[in-house]
Structure formats: C-alpha cells, structure tokens
Amino acid sequence: MPKAGWVRFRWSRTVPPDAKSYRVTMDRAGRWHVAFAVIPAPVPAPGNGQTVGIDRGVAVSAALSTGQLLHCPALTAREQARLRRLQRKLARATRGSNRRSRVKHAIARLKARETDRRKDWAEKTSTDLVRRFDVIRVENLKITTMTRSAKGTEEIPGRNVRAKAGLNRGILASGWGLLVRRLQDKAPGRVQKIKPHYTSQRCSACGEVDRGSRESQAVFRCTACGFACNADVNAAINIAAGHAVTARGGDGVTRPVNREPQLLLPSG
C-alpha cells in the first residue's frame, strides 16, 4: 500500500484475476476491509420458465409465491437487551469522555453485527432465487418515501410519530431495498417490478377484491369464495401473476412498470 508498505490481510473469498484496483476502508466498528473493484458476471438463468413473486413485509421479510416465508435475521433477544443497556449508559456518559467513546464503540459493534447478518441474508437469498427462477417479480415500492419521518413541523406536528418511527425501523431492518438491488445485480433483465395496488386485498383464487378478506396480518380469507391462505403468500401469488387493481376497482393483469413507451398508430 502507498505510504504504508506491505499489509497483511485475510482472504475472505477468491479474487477474480481481472481485479485491477482496491480500496481500504474502516467501518464504524473499527474494522478494516479491503475491497477489490470487480464487476461479477450475472448468474445464468435456470431456463425452467418458472416465475416467482415476492411480497415484502415487516413481520415476514419476504414471502414467496411458492409458500416459503423468509425472515431477515436480526439481533438476538440477549443482544437487544445489551444494546438497550449500552444506550442508557451512553445517555449518562459525559460528552468527550473516554467512557463515552468506549460505549459508542460497543454500540457500533452490535450495530455492525446486525448489518452484517442482513447483508449475508440478502446475498444468500438473492443468489438462491436467481438460480431457481427465470423471472422474479416484486412490488414497485418507494422505500424512501415510505420510511420518511412523520415528525412534522412546529406549526403542523405529526401524528403517531413513535409508531411511524418503529415502522420505519422495521422496514429498514427487513432489507427491502437491499434484496431487490442484489437481485437486479445478479439477474439483470429478469427482475420485474409490479404495481402494488391492492395486491394484498385481491383473492388469488377468484380475483375478488375486498379489504375485509384480510382478517389479520397473517390470515387471508376471501369473503366471496372462502379461499384461505397466508396473507403474505396470497399477495406474493398476485405479484407473480402480475395482477393489480386500479383505483376504480377494475381488475386486470398489469404490465411491469418502467417499460419503454410504445408508438401508437392512428386508427383508420
């Protein structure tokens, strides 16, 4: 390394031969990393013609149209209790003191552990999906807008600020954006984004749309045909089929968003 000389480091994976540059960084937990600049090749499609829909949530991080429920790992109960103790200790520590620095470093190590688990889950899950399915469909969610703070202003204060903050943390901890981004990186052109309108209220068996069919977060029971299923799996099936419902209540198959505009020829 320039100005540092030879540096010993541990190989965590095999570096491709076309790596021509690298970057050395230190994260908030005080760990040093060496990243090599390489664009990996896309994962080849299995060629089986199968399509999978993914419904992302908080209680269930990702529900597949095949019925599989995936949960993004987080801190254990013991680690969460330790994090709360450290945060209380940080609030009592004097600013600029060595004790405060040690507590901040301990909190950073726990946060980095949680981030590492989320990234590892997203990498393994995305690789498994792109190897099993030719087409992967997800909802076109605006995560940045969904996780915006509800604090408001002094003139117009927000409502249910603490509840909204908890929901925002749950969304970010589930790795919604990270999972889709890695899917697009590993399977370019095979990930389609579907409009999310009423996919959780539509019965995947008969097509009836009724908000009363969703009895709870996990139970979906159609009020028309009586079809019962896990609510997240039902939504994932609708996403896999490309079904959505318009604001007027019409039902139909939607095309993936962000398609190139088509030229309309005049009639006659």
Secondary structure, DSSP 8 states (H G I E B T S, - for coil): -TTT-------SS---TT---EEEEE-TTS-EEEEE-----------S--EEEEEE-SSSSEEETTS-EE------HHHHHHHHHHHHHHHHS-TT-HHHHHHHHHHHHHHHHHHHHHHHHHHHHHHHHHHH-SEEEEE---HHHHT----B-SSSB-SSHHHHHHHHHHHHHTTHHHHHHHHHHHSTTSEEEE--TTTTTB-TTT--B-GGGB-SSSEEE-TTT--EEEHHHHHHHHHHHTEEE-TTS-EEE---SS----------
